[in-house]
């Protein structure tokens, strides 16, 4: 009987111990449902990492970023798994590694040197570059005509042709046929010329000098002189103007600002060729002159004048783009001073003694371009080494000349 009671006592003591162990196991296996994540195997790696990073920032304050440049599908299904465990699985499954820091997890490739090089991120040591220098000149055509200056005719007779024959508005030509009148519209015409020098009598000069003269006479303005370096077969962009914001709605119905570039915009793509010992450049040019005079809550009107062309240039040669016209309206109140500015309710005298004059100013943008082929990295290193040798020889020659001068001076003093 005593043995039975002892056995019963031992069993009753063991039951709470096993129950406590089961409870501890249940608590240790418990996972917060908010920390669980489910991912499809077709989701891109970058997008999956963004989802996991948001959870990690929320619960631990650590971000997850990738420097591997890998954006293939993760390739494995994740279902109701803790975000950190899911992160480790998809990183290992895609043959990547990660580095843990106090504030961030960094995903890397196992060997960064084996990353594939693309044309956008890699340049060979023999890659060529083109330095493009530009002058943006805006001529006030209305002011020139008011002074009786036909600058296109004047310069073309002097040997300077800047190609300003682009028509931004369709011109109409009327002809009579049997009592009827027909209007014929001529399409836009865009010309480009490589002549930037002129000769007028005994004087010679360049287009830049003409631009400065017009600027001094308040007939135009040099608005910019940018200079950029563009790699072969890559796009270079120059913008002189501003970006305007347009209100739009996204797919969720939210109002967002979309910025549209305006002003004088120039996109240049150079292609360098070498044939028969001659280096030359093919420039693909897209020129645009745009303004946004009308901006309302309902709509925005952007006036554009654009053209695309291709031109062949030698190394160091200059060319010009013209004919980018834009009209601007200015309203000015004119009339008898004081009386023209009276309020409208004062017997209507402002309409008797004054009027609103709308002045339309026509401006033309001229762009001068100069393209130079820069030496490659190897050529620069060679020039740098040769430059050091030249400087060394120059110093030695200067030291030798100085010593000879001192010796000659001492000999003259001894003779005296």
Backbone torsions as a table, in degrees:
resi	resn	phi	psi	omega
1	UNK	NA	-40.6	179.4
2	UNK	-64.3	-36.4	179.0
3	UNK	-65.9	-38.9	179.6
4	UNK	-64.5	-44.0	179.6
5	UNK	-64.2	-40.2	179.3
6	UNK	-64.1	-41.6	178.6
7	UNK	-64.4	-41.6	179.0
8	UNK	-63.9	-37.4	179.9
9	UNK	-66.7	-41.7	179.6
10	UNK	-65.4	-39.9	178.8
11	UNK	-64.7	-41.1	-179.9
12	UNK	-66.6	-28.5	177.6
13	UNK	-78.0	-30.1	-177.0
14	UNK	-77.4	-28.3	-177.8
15	UNK	-59.7	-47.9	178.1
16	UNK	-62.2	-32.0	-179.9
17	UNK	-65.3	-47.2	178.4
18	UNK	-63.8	-36.4	178.2
19	UNK	-65.5	-38.6	178.4
20	UNK	-66.3	-39.5	178.5
21	UNK	-64.3	-40.6	178.4
22	UNK	-63.8	-37.6	179.1
23	UNK	-66.6	-41.9	178.0
24	UNK	-63.4	-38.4	178.9
25	UNK	-65.6	-40.1	179.0
26	UNK	-65.0	-40.8	-179.7
27	UNK	-68.8	-37.3	-179.3
28	UNK	-70.1	-30.6	179.3
29	UNK	-86.3	-2.6	-177.7
30	UNK	-72.4	135.1	178.2
31	UNK	-129.3	137.7	178.8
32	UNK	-66.0	124.2	-179.5
33	UNK	-57.8	-28.0	179.9
34	UNK	-70.4	-18.6	-179.8
35	UNK	-93.2	-2.5	179.2
36	UNK	-87.1	148.5	-176.3
37	UNK	-139.6	148.6	176.1
38	UNK	-127.6	125.0	-176.4
39	UNK	-128.1	140.7	176.9
40	UNK	-81.4	148.0	179.0
41	UNK	-67.7	-16.1	179.9
42	UNK	-87.6	-6.3	-177.6
43	UNK	-70.2	135.4	178.3
44	UNK	-62.1	151.5	-176.4
45	UNK	-61.3	-42.9	-178.5
46	UNK	-63.2	-40.1	179.6
47	UNK	-68.4	-40.7	177.0
48	UNK	-63.3	-40.3	178.8
49	UNK	-64.8	-34.4	178.1
50	UNK	-65.8	-40.8	178.1
51	UNK	-64.0	-46.0	-179.7
52	UNK	-66.9	-34.5	179.6
53	UNK	-65.1	-37.7	178.4
54	UNK	-63.4	-41.5	178.0
55	UNK	-67.0	-41.6	-179.4
56	UNK	-64.6	-40.2	177.7
57	UNK	-65.2	-35.2	-177.3
58	UNK	-69.6	-40.0	-172.6
59	UNK	-100.0	-31.4	-177.8
60	UNK	-122.6	-12.7	-178.9
61	UNK	80.2	7.5	179.4
62	UNK	-100.5	130.3	177.2
63	UNK	-87.0	163.6	175.5
64	UNK	-125.2	118.4	-179.6
65	UNK	-127.5	161.0	-178.6
66	UNK	-128.8	132.3	173.1
67	UNK	-111.3	10.2	-175.7
68	UNK	-82.7	-20.0	-176.8
69	UNK	65.4	33.5	-177.0
70	UNK	-106.3	122.9	-177.4
71	UNK	-134.3	32.7	175.3
72	UNK	-84.4	162.9	175.6
73	UNK	-58.8	148.3	-176.1
74	UNK	-67.8	-26.5	172.1
75	UNK	78.2	4.0	180.0
76	UNK	-141.6	142.7	-177.9
77	UNK	-87.3	128.8	177.2
78	UNK	-111.8	123.5	-176.1
79	UNK	-134.0	118.9	177.4
80	UNK	48.6	54.4	-178.1
81	UNK	-120.3	147.9	177.0
82	UNK	-60.5	140.0	-172.7
83	UNK	-60.2	-36.3	-178.7
84	UNK	-71.2	-39.3	176.8
85	UNK	-66.3	-40.1	177.3
86	UNK	-63.7	-38.5	178.2
87	UNK	-60.5	-47.1	-179.1
88	UNK	-64.8	-36.4	-177.7
89	UNK	-68.3	-47.9	-176.9
90	UNK	-70.1	-28.8	176.5
91	UNK	-67.7	-46.8	179.9
92	UNK	-68.9	-36.8	-177.7
93	UNK	-65.0	-32.2	-179.5
94	UNK	-94.9	17.2	173.8
95	UNK	60.6	43.0	177.6
96	UNK	-119.6	171.6	176.1
97	UNK	-129.5	164.2	177.9
98	UNK	-136.7	153.6	178.2
99	UNK	-120.7	127.0	-177.8
100	UNK	-97.0	127.9	175.6
101	UNK	-123.6	167.6	-176.0
102	UNK	-55.7	-31.2	-174.5
103	UNK	-119.5	-2.2	-173.7
104	UNK	-158.1	149.1	167.6
105	UNK	-103.4	126.1	-177.7
106	UNK	-112.0	119.3	178.4
107	UNK	-90.6	129.6	-178.1
108	UNK	-132.0	166.3	169.5
109	UNK	-82.4	157.1	179.9
110	UNK	-67.1	-34.0	178.1
111	UNK	-137.7	99.6	-177.0
112	UNK	-65.0	-21.5	-179.0
113	UNK	-71.6	-16.0	-179.1
114	UNK	-93.0	9.0	179.0
115	UNK	-66.1	134.3	-179.4
116	UNK	-65.8	135.5	-179.7
117	UNK	-92.9	130.9	178.1
118	UNK	-105.9	167.4	-179.0
119	UNK	-66.5	-23.9	-179.2
120	UNK	-80.5	-23.9	-174.4
121	UNK	-115.0	-2.5	-176.3
122	UNK	-127.5	139.4	175.8
123	UNK	-135.4	127.2	179.3
124	UNK	-73.3	162.8	-177.3
125	UNK	-68.9	-18.9	178.7
126	UNK	-101.5	17.2	177.8
127	UNK	-67.2	144.3	-179.2
128	UNK	-104.1	150.3	177.9
129	UNK	-127.6	155.0	178.9
130	UNK	-124.2	126.4	174.8
131	UNK	-92.5	120.5	-177.1
132	UNK	-112.9	117.6	176.8
133	UNK	-108.2	137.6	-175.6
134	UNK	-133.1	150.8	172.1
135	UNK	-126.2	120.0	177.9
136	UNK	-99.2	115.8	179.9
137	UNK	-120.3	131.2	179.0
138	UNK	-113.2	113.8	-177.2
139	UNK	-97.4	137.7	176.8
140	UNK	-88.4	95.0	-176.4
141	UNK	-66.0	-38.0	-178.8
142	UNK	-63.2	-42.7	180.0
143	UNK	-67.3	-37.3	178.2
144	UNK	-64.5	-41.7	179.7
145	UNK	-67.7	-35.3	178.6
146	UNK	-65.4	-26.9	176.8
147	UNK	-91.5	1.0	178.6
148	UNK	78.1	28.3	-178.4
149	UNK	-106.7	119.2	172.3
150	UNK	-103.2	87.3	-169.2
151	UNK	-70.6	-29.7	178.4
152	UNK	-66.4	-44.0	179.2
153	UNK	-66.6	-41.0	-179.0
154	UNK	-62.5	-47.0	-176.3
155	UNK	-73.7	-34.1	180.0
156	UNK	-67.2	-33.8	176.8
157	UNK	-72.9	-21.4	-178.5
158	UNK	-92.6	2.8	177.6
159	UNK	96.2	6.4	179.9
160	UNK	-111.3	114.5	-179.4
161	UNK	-121.5	112.6	-177.0
162	UNK	-100.2	7.6	173.4
163	UNK	70.3	30.7	-176.8
164	UNK	-88.4	68.4	179.6
165	UNK	-125.3	23.8	-180.0
166	UNK	-85.1	129.8	-179.2
167	UNK	-104.2	114.6	-179.5
168	UNK	-81.9	-19.2	176.3
169	UNK	-121.8	143.0	-177.9
170	UNK	-68.1	127.4	178.9
171	UNK	-91.2	141.4	-176.6
172	UNK	-104.4	137.6	174.2
173	UNK	-121.6	125.1	-177.0
174	UNK	-104.2	143.3	176.4
175	UNK	-143.1	144.7	-177.0
176	UNK	-95.4	131.4	177.9
177	UNK	-135.9	100.2	175.5
178	UNK	63.9	41.2	177.8
179	UNK	88.1	-13.4	179.0
180	UNK	-98.8	163.7	-179.3
181	UNK	-123.2	127.4	179.6
182	UNK	-117.1	137.0	179.4
183	UNK	-105.0	126.0	179.6
184	UNK	-113.7	127.1	-178.5
185	UNK	-100.1	128.9	178.0
186	UNK	-90.5	136.0	-178.6
187	UNK	-70.1	163.4	178.8
188	UNK	-59.9	141.1	-179.9
189	UNK	-122.7	126.5	-178.4
190	UNK	-124.8	121.8	179.2
191	UNK	-117.3	149.7	177.0
192	UNK	-135.6	139.7	-176.7
193	UNK	-130.2	148.1	179.5
194	UNK	-99.8	10.3	-179.0
195	UNK	-92.4	122.3	179.7
196	UNK	-126.1	5.0	178.7
197	UNK	-117.6	153.7	-177.9
198	UNK	-141.8	162.2	174.8
199	UNK	-134.1	123.0	-178.1
200	UNK	-128.9	98.3	-177.1
201	UNK	68.0	-123.5	178.5
202	UNK	-93.1	3.7	-175.9
203	UNK	-105.5	143.8	175.6
204	UNK	-130.1	150.6	-179.1
205	UNK	-170.7	-170.2	-179.6
206	UNK	-123.8	169.5	179.0
207	UNK	-64.2	-31.3	179.1
208	UNK	-62.1	-38.6	176.9
209	UNK	-65.3	-38.3	176.6
210	UNK	-62.9	-42.5	-179.9
211	UNK	-61.9	-42.4	179.3
212	UNK	-64.6	-36.7	177.9
213	UNK	-64.4	-45.7	178.8
214	UNK	-62.6	-36.0	179.9
215	UNK	-66.6	-39.7	178.6
216	UNK	-66.5	-29.6	179.9
217	UNK	-91.0	10.8	180.0
218	UNK	59.0	32.5	176.4
219	UNK	-102.0	-0.7	179.9
220	UNK	179.8	-177.8	-176.7
221	UNK	-152.5	134.7	170.5
222	UNK	-82.1	107.9	-171.7
223	UNK	-88.7	-20.4	179.7
224	UNK	-166.2	153.9	175.7
225	UNK	-135.7	65.7	-178.0
226	UNK	-77.2	158.1	176.4
227	UNK	-143.3	123.9	-178.2
228	UNK	-129.5	159.0	175.4
229	UNK	-117.0	124.6	-174.8
230	UNK	-121.5	134.5	177.2
231	UNK	-74.8	153.4	-178.0
232	UNK	-55.1	131.3	177.6
233	UNK	66.8	21.2	175.2
234	UNK	-116.5	158.5	-174.6
235	UNK	-92.4	130.6	171.8
236	UNK	-112.7	142.7	-175.4
237	UNK	-130.4	135.6	174.9
238	UNK	-126.4	128.2	178.3
239	UNK	-128.8	126.3	174.0
240	UNK	-116.3	98.8	-176.7
241	UNK	164.6	-146.8	-177.5
242	UNK	-145.7	160.4	175.2
243	UNK	-97.6	130.1	177.2
244	UNK	-103.9	148.6	-178.3
245	UNK	-99.8	137.3	178.3
246	UNK	-121.1	132.1	179.6
247	UNK	-78.2	127.3	176.2
248	UNK	-137.7	165.5	177.5
249	UNK	-111.4	136.7	177.9
250	UNK	-86.0	-173.3	-176.3
251	UNK	-64.6	-23.1	179.6
252	UNK	-90.8	-0.7	179.9
253	UNK	89.6	4.3	179.4
254	UNK	-80.7	144.5	178.5
255	UNK	-83.9	122.8	-178.6
256	UNK	-125.9	160.0	177.5
257	UNK	-98.8	123.6	175.2
258	UNK	-111.1	122.3	-175.6
259	UNK	-93.3	131.2	-179.5
260	UNK	-116.9	124.7	-179.9
261	UNK	-73.2	138.1	176.3
262	UNK	-134.2	171.4	-178.6
263	UNK	109.9	-147.8	176.0
264	UNK	-100.4	113.1	-174.4
265	UNK	-119.1	131.8	-177.8
266	UNK	-130.8	121.3	175.3
267	UNK	-112.9	125.4	-175.1
268	UNK	-127.1	130.4	175.2
269	UNK	-122.4	108.5	-179.5
270	UNK	-90.2	143.2	173.4
271	UNK	-126.8	120.2	-175.9
272	UNK	-96.7	130.7	178.6
273	UNK	-129.8	154.0	177.9
274	UNK	-139.0	112.4	-179.7
275	UNK	-138.8	138.4	178.5
276	UNK	54.4	37.2	179.1
277	UNK	73.2	13.4	-178.2
278	UNK	-116.7	125.3	175.3
279	UNK	-95.5	126.6	178.7
280	UNK	-143.0	167.4	-172.9
281	UNK	-126.4	134.8	169.0
282	UNK	-101.3	115.7	-179.5
283	UNK	-103.1	121.9	170.2
284	UNK	-97.0	116.7	-171.1
285	UNK	-117.8	132.7	171.5
286	UNK	-123.5	112.9	-177.9
287	UNK	-110.0	140.2	-179.4
288	UNK	-141.8	137.1	172.9
289	UNK	-126.2	114.2	-173.9
290	UNK	-135.8	147.9	175.8
291	UNK	-138.9	158.2	177.6
292	UNK	-125.9	76.7	-177.1
293	UNK	-74.5	-23.1	-175.6
294	UNK	-116.7	110.2	177.3
295	UNK	-128.9	114.2	178.8
296	UNK	-124.7	177.1	179.0
297	UNK	-71.6	-24.2	-176.2
298	UNK	-93.6	-36.7	-175.9
299	UNK	-152.3	163.1	176.6
300	UNK	-132.3	125.8	179.9
301	UNK	-104.4	124.4	178.7
302	UNK	-115.4	116.9	176.7
303	UNK	-85.5	127.0	-176.3
304	UNK	-127.5	142.5	169.1
305	UNK	-131.2	111.5	-176.4
306	UNK	-134.4	160.3	-179.9
307	UNK	-157.8	152.4	178.4
308	UNK	-128.9	138.7	-178.4
309	UNK	-153.7	168.8	175.8
310	UNK	-130.3	140.2	-177.4
311	UNK	-142.8	142.4	176.1
312	UNK	-96.0	134.1	-178.0
313	UNK	-136.9	145.0	171.8
314	UNK	-82.5	167.1	178.6
315	UNK	-64.5	123.0	180.0
316	UNK	84.6	3.2	-178.4
317	UNK	-81.3	157.1	-179.7
318	UNK	-115.0	152.2	175.9
319	UNK	-144.8	169.5	-175.9
320	UNK	-137.7	144.7	175.7
321	UNK	-120.7	127.9	-179.1
322	UNK	-135.9	179.1	175.2
323	UNK	86.9	14.6	176.5
324	UNK	-90.4	92.8	-174.6
325	UNK	-92.4	151.8	173.2
326	UNK	-150.4	137.3	179.0
327	UNK	-106.7	133.7	177.7
328	UNK	-123.4	136.3	-179.2
329	UNK	-103.3	136.2	178.4
330	UNK	-129.8	124.8	179.8
331	UNK	-100.2	125.1	-178.3
332	UNK	-126.9	134.8	177.0
333	UNK	-86.3	120.3	-178.8
334	UNK	-123.1	159.5	179.2
335	UNK	143.7	-158.6	-180.0
336	UNK	-74.1	128.9	-179.5
337	UNK	-54.9	147.7	-179.6
338	UNK	70.1	-53.3	-177.3
339	UNK	-67.3	-33.1	-178.7
340	UNK	-71.1	-17.6	-177.8
341	UNK	-102.6	12.6	177.9
342	UNK	-67.1	151.0	177.6
343	UNK	-65.8	156.7	-174.9
344	UNK	-65.3	-27.8	-176.7
345	UNK	-80.7	-4.5	-179.7
346	UNK	-87.0	73.7	176.2
347	UNK	57.0	17.2	178.1
348	UNK	66.1	22.9	-176.9
349	UNK	-69.2	-25.0	-179.4
350	UNK	-63.6	-27.7	179.5
351	UNK	-81.9	-20.1	178.4
352	UNK	-84.5	-40.5	-174.1
353	UNK	-100.7	5.0	179.9
354	UNK	-156.0	168.5	179.9
355	UNK	-155.2	160.3	177.6
356	UNK	-97.3	123.7	179.4
357	UNK	-108.4	124.9	178.8
358	UNK	-100.2	117.6	-179.3
359	UNK	-104.7	125.8	178.2
360	UNK	-101.5	116.5	179.8
361	UNK	-103.2	124.5	179.9
362	UNK	-102.5	118.9	179.9
363	UNK	-114.8	146.7	176.8
364	UNK	-123.4	131.4	179.5
365	UNK	-98.0	124.3	177.3
366	UNK	-111.6	132.9	-178.9
367	UNK	-120.3	118.0	174.7
368	UNK	-97.2	130.0	-178.4
369	UNK	-121.4	141.1	173.7
370	UNK	-132.5	127.3	-177.3
371	UNK	-116.4	130.2	178.1
372	UNK	-128.3	133.8	177.1
373	UNK	-84.6	121.2	-179.4
374	UNK	-85.8	151.9	177.9
375	UNK	-68.7	156.2	177.8
376	UNK	-73.8	174.8	179.9
377	UNK	-63.1	-39.1	178.7
378	UNK	-63.9	-43.3	179.6
379	UNK	-65.1	-35.5	178.2
380	UNK	-66.3	-41.0	178.6
381	UNK	-64.4	-40.1	178.3
382	UNK	-63.9	-44.0	178.6
383	UNK	-64.2	-35.5	179.6
384	UNK	-65.7	-43.1	178.8
385	UNK	-66.5	-43.7	178.8
386	UNK	-64.4	-35.4	178.0
387	UNK	-63.2	-40.0	177.2
388	UNK	-62.9	-41.8	179.2
389	UNK	-65.0	-40.4	179.2
390	UNK	-62.9	-43.3	179.1
391	UNK	-64.1	-38.0	178.7
392	UNK	-64.9	-44.3	177.9
393	UNK	-63.7	-38.2	-179.8
394	UNK	-64.8	-41.5	178.6
395	UNK	-64.9	-42.5	179.0
396	UNK	-63.2	-40.6	179.4
397	UNK	-67.1	-39.9	178.7
398	UNK	-65.5	-40.5	178.3
399	UNK	-64.5	-41.0	179.2
400	UNK	-64.7	-42.0	178.9
401	UNK	-64.7	-38.4	179.4
402	UNK	-65.7	-41.2	178.3
403	UNK	-64.6	-40.6	177.8
404	UNK	-63.7	-39.1	179.3
405	UNK	-64.6	-42.8	179.0
406	UNK	-64.7	-41.4	179.6
407	UNK	-62.7	-43.5	179.2
408	UNK	-65.1	-37.8	179.5
409	UNK	-66.5	-41.2	178.5
410	UNK	-64.7	-37.8	178.9
411	UNK	-64.6	-39.9	178.7
412	UNK	-65.6	-37.6	178.6
413	UNK	-67.5	-36.7	178.8
414	UNK	-66.6	-37.2	179.1
415	UNK	-66.3	-37.1	178.4
416	UNK	-67.6	NA	NA
